[in-house]
Amino acid sequence: MSESFAAGARRLAGIAGRLLNWPPDWFWDATPAELAAILCAEDQDTDSGMSRQTLEQMMENERDGR
């Protein structure tokens, strides 16, 4: 284990413990992508998903077999 990995892991484990109330095993079970998604969720301006109209159109197309 490199010193930079150890320092980064220790820092992130502390953040997960303080901000998310995660015990250590939850931190070590999480993937880097999962942890990043949780910690960055509020910082990112994400699309709110598909509109109701788009969903209804997709459902209608599926019923019609198109």
HTML snippet that shows the backbone in 3Dmol.js (N, CA, C, O; Angstrom):
<script src="https://3Dmol.org/build/3Dmol-min.js"></script>
<div id="view" style="width:600px;height:400px;position:relative"></div>
<script>
const pdb = `
ATOM      1  N   MET A   1       0.859  -1.172   0.000  1.00  0.00           N
ATOM      2  CA  MET A   1       0.000   0.000   0.000  1.00  0.00           C
ATOM      3  C   MET A   1       0.901   1.229   0.000  1.00  0.00           C
ATOM      4  O   MET A   1       1.786   1.356   0.846  1.00  0.00           O
ATOM      5  N   SER A   2       0.678   2.111  -0.929  1.00  0.00           N
ATOM      6  CA  SER A   2       1.497   3.321  -0.993  1.00  0.00           C
ATOM      7  C   SER A   2       1.046   4.328   0.056  1.00  0.00           C
ATOM      8  O   SER A   2      -0.094   4.300   0.522  1.00  0.00           O
ATOM      9  N   GLU A   3       1.945   5.195   0.407  1.00  0.00           N
ATOM     10  CA  GLU A   3       1.630   6.221   1.412  1.00  0.00           C
ATOM     11  C   GLU A   3       0.484   7.107   0.956  1.00  0.00           C
ATOM     12  O   GLU A   3      -0.372   7.473   1.762  1.00  0.00           O
ATOM     13  N   SER A   4       0.452   7.457  -0.323  1.00  0.00           N
ATOM     14  CA  SER A   4      -0.620   8.328  -0.812  1.00  0.00           C
ATOM     15  C   SER A   4      -1.968   7.613  -0.777  1.00  0.00           C
ATOM     16  O   SER A   4      -2.987   8.234  -0.473  1.00  0.00           O
ATOM     17  N   PHE A   5      -1.988   6.307  -1.088  1.00  0.00           N
ATOM     18  CA  PHE A   5      -3.236   5.555  -0.997  1.00  0.00           C
ATOM     19  C   PHE A   5      -3.706   5.493   0.449  1.00  0.00           C
ATOM     20  O   PHE A   5      -4.882   5.715   0.735  1.00  0.00           O
ATOM     21  N   ALA A   6      -2.787   5.192   1.357  1.00  0.00           N
ATOM     22  CA  ALA A   6      -3.141   5.080   2.771  1.00  0.00           C
ATOM     23  C   ALA A   6      -3.695   6.397   3.307  1.00  0.00           C
ATOM     24  O   ALA A   6      -4.693   6.410   4.029  1.00  0.00           O
ATOM     25  N   ALA A   7      -3.049   7.496   2.954  1.00  0.00           N
ATOM     26  CA  ALA A   7      -3.514   8.804   3.422  1.00  0.00           C
ATOM     27  C   ALA A   7      -4.882   9.137   2.841  1.00  0.00           C
ATOM     28  O   ALA A   7      -5.759   9.639   3.545  1.00  0.00           O
ATOM     29  N   GLY A   8      -5.059   8.857   1.557  1.00  0.00           N
ATOM     30  CA  GLY A   8      -6.353   9.118   0.923  1.00  0.00           C
ATOM     31  C   GLY A   8      -7.456   8.253   1.492  1.00  0.00           C
ATOM     32  O   GLY A   8      -8.563   8.733   1.732  1.00  0.00           O
ATOM     33  N   ALA A   9      -7.162   6.975   1.710  1.00  0.00           N
ATOM     34  CA  ALA A   9      -8.159   6.061   2.271  1.00  0.00           C
ATOM     35  C   ALA A   9      -8.543   6.486   3.685  1.00  0.00           C
ATOM     36  O   ALA A   9      -9.721   6.469   4.043  1.00  0.00           O
ATOM     37  N   ARG A  10      -7.562   6.865   4.478  1.00  0.00           N
ATOM     38  CA  ARG A  10      -7.825   7.316   5.847  1.00  0.00           C
ATOM     39  C   ARG A  10      -8.698   8.574   5.841  1.00  0.00           C
ATOM     40  O   ARG A  10      -9.636   8.697   6.629  1.00  0.00           O
ATOM     41  N   ARG A  11      -8.373   9.505   4.941  1.00  0.00           N
ATOM     42  CA  ARG A  11      -9.154  10.744   4.841  1.00  0.00           C
ATOM     43  C   ARG A  11     -10.596  10.449   4.422  1.00  0.00           C
ATOM     44  O   ARG A  11     -11.536  10.959   5.032  1.00  0.00           O
ATOM     45  N   LEU A  12     -10.771   9.626   3.384  1.00  0.00           N
ATOM     46  CA  LEU A  12     -12.123   9.309   2.910  1.00  0.00           C
ATOM     47  C   LEU A  12     -12.916   8.499   3.927  1.00  0.00           C
ATOM     48  O   LEU A  12     -14.123   8.694   4.068  1.00  0.00           O
ATOM     49  N   ALA A  13     -12.253   7.596   4.633  1.00  0.00           N
ATOM     50  CA  ALA A  13     -12.939   6.827   5.676  1.00  0.00           C
ATOM     51  C   ALA A  13     -13.446   7.762   6.772  1.00  0.00           C
ATOM     52  O   ALA A  13     -14.549   7.584   7.290  1.00  0.00           O
ATOM     53  N   GLY A  14     -12.639   8.747   7.118  1.00  0.00           N
ATOM     54  CA  GLY A  14     -13.071   9.729   8.117  1.00  0.00           C
ATOM     55  C   GLY A  14     -14.247  10.559   7.644  1.00  0.00           C
ATOM     56  O   GLY A  14     -15.170  10.830   8.411  1.00  0.00           O
ATOM     57  N   ILE A  15     -14.216  10.963   6.382  1.00  0.00           N
ATOM     58  CA  ILE A  15     -15.327  11.733   5.808  1.00  0.00           C
ATOM     59  C   ILE A  15     -16.599  10.901   5.808  1.00  0.00           C
ATOM     60  O   ILE A  15     -17.662  11.386   6.194  1.00  0.00           O
ATOM     61  N   ALA A  16     -16.492   9.644   5.374  1.00  0.00           N
ATOM     62  CA  ALA A  16     -17.667   8.766   5.338  1.00  0.00           C
ATOM     63  C   ALA A  16     -18.221   8.550   6.741  1.00  0.00           C
ATOM     64  O   ALA A  16     -19.436   8.508   6.932  1.00  0.00           O
ATOM     65  N   GLY A  17     -17.347   8.417   7.706  1.00  0.00           N
ATOM     66  CA  GLY A  17     -17.792   8.237   9.084  1.00  0.00           C
ATOM     67  C   GLY A  17     -18.491   9.465   9.638  1.00  0.00           C
ATOM     68  O   GLY A  17     -19.540   9.353  10.273  1.00  0.00           O
ATOM     69  N   ARG A  18     -17.913  10.638   9.401  1.00  0.00           N
ATOM     70  CA  ARG A  18     -18.489  11.875   9.945  1.00  0.00           C
ATOM     71  C   ARG A  18     -19.741  12.324   9.209  1.00  0.00           C
ATOM     72  O   ARG A  18     -20.754  12.632   9.837  1.00  0.00           O
ATOM     73  N   LEU A  19     -19.681  12.363   7.887  1.00  0.00           N
ATOM     74  CA  LEU A  19     -20.797  12.912   7.112  1.00  0.00           C
ATOM     75  C   LEU A  19     -21.932  11.923   6.880  1.00  0.00           C
ATOM     76  O   LEU A  19     -23.101  12.306   6.847  1.00  0.00           O
ATOM     77  N   LEU A  20     -21.582  10.657   6.721  1.00  0.00           N
ATOM     78  CA  LEU A  20     -22.590   9.660   6.369  1.00  0.00           C
ATOM     79  C   LEU A  20     -22.934   8.724   7.522  1.00  0.00           C
ATOM     80  O   LEU A  20     -23.830   7.887   7.408  1.00  0.00           O
ATOM     81  N   ASN A  21     -22.217   8.871   8.629  1.00  0.00           N
ATOM     82  CA  ASN A  21     -22.380   7.987   9.787  1.00  0.00           C
ATOM     83  C   ASN A  21     -22.137   6.524   9.430  1.00  0.00           C
ATOM     84  O   ASN A  21     -22.776   5.623   9.973  1.00  0.00           O
ATOM     85  N   TRP A  22     -21.209   6.307   8.513  1.00  0.00           N
ATOM     86  CA  TRP A  22     -20.873   4.944   8.086  1.00  0.00           C
ATOM     87  C   TRP A  22     -19.871   4.325   9.046  1.00  0.00           C
ATOM     88  O   TRP A  22     -18.892   4.972   9.416  1.00  0.00           O
ATOM     89  N   PRO A  23     -20.101   3.078   9.458  1.00  0.00           N
ATOM     90  CA  PRO A  23     -19.040   2.354  10.161  1.00  0.00           C
ATOM     91  C   PRO A  23     -17.962   1.951   9.146  1.00  0.00           C
ATOM     92  O   PRO A  23     -18.221   1.970   7.942  1.00  0.00           O
ATOM     93  N   PRO A  24     -16.778   1.594   9.603  1.00  0.00           N
ATOM     94  CA  PRO A  24     -15.688   1.276   8.673  1.00  0.00           C
ATOM     95  C   PRO A  24     -16.031   0.209   7.632  1.00  0.00           C
ATOM     96  O   PRO A  24     -15.617   0.326   6.478  1.00  0.00           O
ATOM     97  N   ASP A  25     -16.779  -0.828   8.016  1.00  0.00           N
ATOM     98  CA  ASP A  25     -17.062  -1.886   7.041  1.00  0.00           C
ATOM     99  C   ASP A  25     -17.926  -1.385   5.890  1.00  0.00           C
ATOM    100  O   ASP A  25     -17.793  -1.877   4.770  1.00  0.00           O
ATOM    101  N   TRP A  26     -18.805  -0.423   6.135  1.00  0.00           N
ATOM    102  CA  TRP A  26     -19.605   0.137   5.032  1.00  0.00           C
ATOM    103  C   TRP A  26     -18.692   0.880   4.056  1.00  0.00           C
ATOM    104  O   TRP A  26     -18.860   0.790   2.840  1.00  0.00           O
ATOM    105  N   PHE A  27     -17.726   1.613   4.608  1.00  0.00           N
ATOM    106  CA  PHE A  27     -16.781   2.329   3.752  1.00  0.00           C
ATOM    107  C   PHE A  27     -15.995   1.350   2.883  1.00  0.00           C
ATOM    108  O   PHE A  27     -15.881   1.549   1.674  1.00  0.00           O
ATOM    109  N   TRP A  28     -15.457   0.303   3.487  1.00  0.00           N
ATOM    110  CA  TRP A  28     -14.619  -0.638   2.743  1.00  0.00           C
ATOM    111  C   TRP A  28     -15.436  -1.509   1.792  1.00  0.00           C
ATOM    112  O   TRP A  28     -14.883  -2.035   0.826  1.00  0.00           O
ATOM    113  N   ASP A  29     -16.734  -1.675   2.038  1.00  0.00           N
ATOM    114  CA  ASP A  29     -17.598  -2.436   1.124  1.00  0.00           C
ATOM    115  C   ASP A  29     -18.046  -1.603  -0.073  1.00  0.00           C
ATOM    116  O   ASP A  29     -18.419  -2.160  -1.106  1.00  0.00           O
ATOM    117  N   ALA A  30     -18.013  -0.292   0.052  1.00  0.00           N
ATOM    118  CA  ALA A  30     -18.463   0.587  -1.036  1.00  0.00           C
ATOM    119  C   ALA A  30     -17.400   0.663  -2.128  1.00  0.00           C
ATOM    120  O   ALA A  30     -16.201   0.622  -1.853  1.00  0.00           O
ATOM    121  N   THR A  31     -17.859   0.773  -3.356  1.00  0.00           N
ATOM    122  CA  THR A  31     -16.922   0.984  -4.460  1.00  0.00           C
ATOM    123  C   THR A  31     -16.571   2.473  -4.530  1.00  0.00           C
ATOM    124  O   THR A  31     -17.325   3.303  -4.022  1.00  0.00           O
ATOM    125  N   PRO A  32     -15.455   2.818  -5.141  1.00  0.00           N
ATOM    126  CA  PRO A  32     -15.130   4.241  -5.312  1.00  0.00           C
ATOM    127  C   PRO A  32     -16.234   5.000  -6.045  1.00  0.00           C
ATOM    128  O   PRO A  32     -16.516   6.152  -5.715  1.00  0.00           O
ATOM    129  N   ALA A  33     -16.857   4.369  -7.029  1.00  0.00           N
ATOM    130  CA  ALA A  33     -17.933   5.033  -7.774  1.00  0.00           C
ATOM    131  C   ALA A  33     -19.141   5.300  -6.878  1.00  0.00           C
ATOM    132  O   ALA A  33     -19.761   6.359  -6.977  1.00  0.00           O
ATOM    133  N   GLU A  34     -19.479   4.350  -6.004  1.00  0.00           N
ATOM    134  CA  GLU A  34     -20.607   4.552  -5.084  1.00  0.00           C
ATOM    135  C   GLU A  34     -20.323   5.694  -4.118  1.00  0.00           C
ATOM    136  O   GLU A  34     -21.178   6.551  -3.891  1.00  0.00           O
ATOM    137  N   LEU A  35     -19.143   5.706  -3.559  1.00  0.00           N
ATOM    138  CA  LEU A  35     -18.779   6.769  -2.621  1.00  0.00           C
ATOM    139  C   LEU A  35     -18.780   8.128  -3.311  1.00  0.00           C
ATOM    140  O   LEU A  35     -19.278   9.106  -2.753  1.00  0.00           O
ATOM    141  N   ALA A  36     -18.234   8.196  -4.502  1.00  0.00           N
ATOM    142  CA  ALA A  36     -18.220   9.458  -5.251  1.00  0.00           C
ATOM    143  C   ALA A  36     -19.631   9.923  -5.570  1.00  0.00           C
ATOM    144  O   ALA A  36     -19.925  11.114  -5.469  1.00  0.00           O
ATOM    145  N   ALA A  37     -20.506   9.002  -5.953  1.00  0.00           N
ATOM    146  CA  ALA A  37     -21.887   9.373  -6.275  1.00  0.00           C
ATOM    147  C   ALA A  37     -22.600   9.948  -5.058  1.00  0.00           C
ATOM    148  O   ALA A  37     -23.364  10.906  -5.177  1.00  0.00           O
ATOM    149  N   ILE A  38     -22.353   9.369  -3.900  1.00  0.00           N
ATOM    150  CA  ILE A  38     -22.999   9.852  -2.676  1.00  0.00           C
ATOM    151  C   ILE A  38     -22.441  11.211  -2.261  1.00  0.00           C
ATOM    152  O   ILE A  38     -23.201  12.117  -1.920  1.00  0.00           O
ATOM    153  N   LEU A  39     -21.139  11.352  -2.288  1.00  0.00           N
ATOM    154  CA  LEU A  39     -20.519  12.598  -1.832  1.00  0.00           C
ATOM    155  C   LEU A  39     -20.703  13.750  -2.812  1.00  0.00           C
ATOM    156  O   LEU A  39     -20.700  14.909  -2.396  1.00  0.00           O
ATOM    157  N   CYS A  40     -20.860  13.466  -4.085  1.00  0.00           N
ATOM    158  CA  CYS A  40     -20.973  14.514  -5.094  1.00  0.00           C
ATOM    159  C   CYS A  40     -22.405  14.751  -5.553  1.00  0.00           C
ATOM    160  O   CYS A  40     -22.638  15.597  -6.416  1.00  0.00           O
ATOM    161  N   ALA A  41     -23.355  14.035  -5.003  1.00  0.00           N
ATOM    162  CA  ALA A  41     -24.734  14.093  -5.487  1.00  0.00           C
ATOM    163  C   ALA A  41     -25.301  15.508  -5.475  1.00  0.00           C
ATOM    164  O   ALA A  41     -25.964  15.906  -6.433  1.00  0.00           O
ATOM    165  N   GLU A  42     -25.060  16.268  -4.427  1.00  0.00           N
ATOM    166  CA  GLU A  42     -25.644  17.602  -4.331  1.00  0.00           C
ATOM    167  C   GLU A  42     -24.850  18.641  -5.104  1.00  0.00           C
ATOM    168  O   GLU A  42     -25.378  19.704  -5.429  1.00  0.00           O
ATOM    169  N   ASP A  43     -23.595  18.352  -5.401  1.00  0.00           N
ATOM    170  CA  ASP A  43     -22.755  19.310  -6.116  1.00  0.00           C
ATOM    171  C   ASP A  43     -23.035  19.347  -7.609  1.00  0.00           C
ATOM    172  O   ASP A  43     -22.765  20.349  -8.270  1.00  0.00           O
ATOM    173  N   GLN A  44     -23.565  18.277  -8.132  1.00  0.00           N
ATOM    174  CA  GLN A  44     -23.749  18.178  -9.570  1.00  0.00           C
ATOM    175  C   GLN A  44     -25.138  18.648  -9.961  1.00  0.00           C
ATOM    176  O   GLN A  44     -26.126  18.354  -9.288  1.00  0.00           O
ATOM    177  N   ASP A  45     -25.194  19.376 -11.051  1.00  0.00           N
ATOM    178  CA  ASP A  45     -26.469  19.801 -11.615  1.00  0.00           C
ATOM    179  C   ASP A  45     -26.902  18.714 -12.590  1.00  0.00           C
ATOM    180  O   ASP A  45     -26.501  18.709 -13.754  1.00  0.00           O
ATOM    181  N   THR A  46     -27.721  17.798 -12.102  1.00  0.00           N
ATOM    182  CA  THR A  46     -28.099  16.652 -12.918  1.00  0.00           C
ATOM    183  C   THR A  46     -29.461  16.848 -13.547  1.00  0.00           C
ATOM    184  O   THR A  46     -30.280  17.641 -13.081  1.00  0.00           O
ATOM    185  N   ASP A  47     -29.678  16.114 -14.604  1.00  0.00           N
ATOM    186  CA  ASP A  47     -30.965  16.098 -15.280  1.00  0.00           C
ATOM    187  C   ASP A  47     -31.991  15.462 -14.347  1.00  0.00           C
ATOM    188  O   ASP A  47     -31.671  14.502 -13.646  1.00  0.00           O
ATOM    189  N   SER A  48     -33.191  15.970 -14.327  1.00  0.00           N
ATOM    190  CA  SER A  48     -34.213  15.453 -13.429  1.00  0.00           C
ATOM    191  C   SER A  48     -34.866  14.183 -13.958  1.00  0.00           C
ATOM    192  O   SER A  48     -35.796  13.667 -13.338  1.00  0.00           O
ATOM    193  N   GLY A  49     -34.401  13.679 -15.076  1.00  0.00           N
ATOM    194  CA  GLY A  49     -34.978  12.452 -15.620  1.00  0.00           C
ATOM    195  C   GLY A  49     -35.929  12.762 -16.754  1.00  0.00           C
ATOM    196  O   GLY A  49     -36.023  13.894 -17.228  1.00  0.00           O
ATOM    197  N   MET A  50     -36.625  11.736 -17.171  1.00  0.00           N
ATOM    198  CA  MET A  50     -37.546  11.937 -18.289  1.00  0.00           C
ATOM    199  C   MET A  50     -38.843  12.572 -17.820  1.00  0.00           C
ATOM    200  O   MET A  50     -39.233  12.450 -16.659  1.00  0.00           O
ATOM    201  N   SER A  51     -39.495  13.244 -18.738  1.00  0.00           N
ATOM    202  CA  SER A  51     -40.758  13.899 -18.410  1.00  0.00           C
ATOM    203  C   SER A  51     -41.888  12.874 -18.417  1.00  0.00           C
ATOM    204  O   SER A  51     -41.752  11.778 -18.963  1.00  0.00           O
ATOM    205  N   ARG A  52     -42.968  13.241 -17.821  1.00  0.00           N
ATOM    206  CA  ARG A  52     -44.152  12.380 -17.807  1.00  0.00           C
ATOM    207  C   ARG A  52     -44.618  12.112 -19.235  1.00  0.00           C
ATOM    208  O   ARG A  52     -45.011  10.993 -19.567  1.00  0.00           O
ATOM    209  N   GLN A  53     -44.573  13.127 -20.064  1.00  0.00           N
ATOM    210  CA  GLN A  53     -45.005  12.992 -21.457  1.00  0.00           C
ATOM    211  C   GLN A  53     -44.135  11.973 -22.205  1.00  0.00           C
ATOM    212  O   GLN A  53     -44.651  11.157 -22.968  1.00  0.00           O
ATOM    213  N   THR A  54     -42.840  12.021 -21.988  1.00  0.00           N
ATOM    214  CA  THR A  54     -41.938  11.066 -22.635  1.00  0.00           C
ATOM    215  C   THR A  54     -42.227   9.648 -22.165  1.00  0.00           C
ATOM    216  O   THR A  54     -42.248   8.718 -22.971  1.00  0.00           O
ATOM    217  N   LEU A  55     -42.447   9.478 -20.873  1.00  0.00           N
ATOM    218  CA  LEU A  55     -42.769   8.164 -20.329  1.00  0.00           C
ATOM    219  C   LEU A  55     -44.060   7.628 -20.923  1.00  0.00           C
ATOM    220  O   LEU A  55     -44.123   6.469 -21.333  1.00  0.00           O
ATOM    221  N   GLU A  56     -45.090   8.464 -20.971  1.00  0.00           N
ATOM    222  CA  GLU A  56     -46.367   8.030 -21.533  1.00  0.00           C
ATOM    223  C   GLU A  56     -46.231   7.662 -23.007  1.00  0.00           C
ATOM    224  O   GLU A  56     -46.850   6.702 -23.465  1.00  0.00           O
ATOM    225  N   GLN A  57     -45.422   8.422 -23.755  1.00  0.00           N
ATOM    226  CA  GLN A  57     -45.200   8.117 -25.168  1.00  0.00           C
ATOM    227  C   GLN A  57     -44.487   6.777 -25.328  1.00  0.00           C
ATOM    228  O   GLN A  57     -44.833   5.985 -26.205  1.00  0.00           O
ATOM    229  N   MET A  58     -43.500   6.531 -24.486  1.00  0.00           N
ATOM    230  CA  MET A  58     -42.795   5.252 -24.543  1.00  0.00           C
ATOM    231  C   MET A  58     -43.728   4.090 -24.216  1.00  0.00           C
ATOM    232  O   MET A  58     -43.667   3.040 -24.856  1.00  0.00           O
ATOM    233  N   MET A  59     -44.589   4.279 -23.220  1.00  0.00           N
ATOM    234  CA  MET A  59     -45.543   3.230 -22.852  1.00  0.00           C
ATOM    235  C   MET A  59     -46.539   2.982 -23.980  1.00  0.00           C
ATOM    236  O   MET A  59     -46.893   1.837 -24.262  1.00  0.00           O
ATOM    237  N   GLU A  60     -46.980   4.039 -24.612  1.00  0.00           N
ATOM    238  CA  GLU A  60     -47.916   3.911 -25.730  1.00  0.00           C
ATOM    239  C   GLU A  60     -47.243   3.202 -26.905  1.00  0.00           C
ATOM    240  O   GLU A  60     -47.847   2.328 -27.526  1.00  0.00           O
ATOM    241  N   ASN A  61     -46.013   3.566 -27.211  1.00  0.00           N
ATOM    242  CA  ASN A  61     -45.280   2.911 -28.294  1.00  0.00           C
ATOM    243  C   ASN A  61     -45.100   1.424 -28.017  1.00  0.00           C
ATOM    244  O   ASN A  61     -45.185   0.609 -28.935  1.00  0.00           O
ATOM    245  N   GLU A  62     -44.856   1.071 -26.782  1.00  0.00           N
ATOM    246  CA  GLU A  62     -44.679  -0.334 -26.419  1.00  0.00           C
ATOM    247  C   GLU A  62     -45.987  -1.107 -26.621  1.00  0.00           C
ATOM    248  O   GLU A  62     -45.980  -2.234 -27.116  1.00  0.00           O
ATOM    249  N   ARG A  63     -47.088  -0.501 -26.239  1.00  0.00           N
ATOM    250  CA  ARG A  63     -48.399  -1.146 -26.428  1.00  0.00           C
ATOM    251  C   ARG A  63     -48.703  -1.365 -27.901  1.00  0.00           C
ATOM    252  O   ARG A  63     -49.266  -2.390 -28.285  1.00  0.00           O
ATOM    253  N   ASP A  64     -48.323  -0.389 -28.725  1.00  0.00           N
ATOM    254  CA  ASP A  64     -48.608  -0.464 -30.159  1.00  0.00           C
ATOM    255  C   ASP A  64     -47.604  -1.336 -30.904  1.00  0.00           C
ATOM    256  O   ASP A  64     -47.804  -1.633 -32.082  1.00  0.00           O
ATOM    257  N   GLY A  65     -46.556  -1.741 -30.257  1.00  0.00           N
ATOM    258  CA  GLY A  65     -45.546  -2.566 -30.901  1.00  0.00           C
ATOM    259  C   GLY A  65     -44.635  -1.808 -31.838  1.00  0.00           C
ATOM    260  O   GLY A  65     -43.995  -2.421 -32.693  1.00  0.00           O
ATOM    261  N   ARG A  66     -44.554  -0.503 -31.707  1.00  0.00           N
ATOM    262  CA  ARG A  66     -43.670   0.300 -32.563  1.00  0.00           C
ATOM    263  C   ARG A  66     -42.279   0.339 -32.026  1.00  0.00           C
ATOM    264  O   ARG A  66     -41.405   0.970 -32.622  1.00  0.00           O
TER     265      ARG A  66
END
`;
const viewer = $3Dmol.createViewer("view");
viewer.addModel(pdb, "pdb");
viewer.setStyle({}, {cartoon: {color: "spectrum"}});
viewer.zoomTo();
viewer.render();
</script>
